[in-house]
Amino acid sequence: MATLTPTQLKNHLKTKSTDELVKEICELYRKFTDVKDYYQTTLSKTGKEEVLKKYKLIVENEFFPSRGKPKMRLSVARNAVDEFLKISISPKDIADLMIFYVERGVEFTNAYGDIDGSFYSSMGSMFEKALKYIRETKQEEEFYTRSKEIVDDTRGIGWGFHDDLSDSFGRYME
């Protein structure tokens, strides 16, 4: 099957009436959570907050579930961040979720002890990605304190974790 190009899609959509387009978009909204979340974040202030909360809860539950032991599936938590990046148009919310991911990871390792290199690598790469994004979107002032606290909370953690986060912080925030 050949991949449909954006031009082909536009040409197809031009053949539809307004009513047909509305019907099709509503059907996509009902069928696909990502489409629903996208419209929630773009059309509704309270919906935007609820969608951010939903993705934060996914991250939170991997590290600190309300019941049971933590699963600490970094792939699930990181996928939540990646999915949110696709649907959100708010630079502040995007940065907030990326920083939240790292905050929970740092809190987890401080609560449960030393983890492993791949865990710290994931946290470090997300921290750098977040700080780079924060700088690109000119939000340094908004996220300076939270980012600094993350670095401070990693003192004494092994695997060069503190050094990696300190380097990223120095590169993007100072």
Secondary structure, DSSP 4 states (H G I P E B T S, - for coil): -PPPPHHHHHHHHHTS-HHHHHHHHHHHHHH-HHHHHHHHHHH-HHHHHHHHHHHHHHHHHHHS-SSS-----HHHHHHHHHHHHHH---HHHHHHHHHHHHHHHHHHHHHH----HHHHHHHHHHHHHHHHHHHHTT-HHHHHHHHHHHHHTTTT-TTTHHHHHHHHHHHHH-
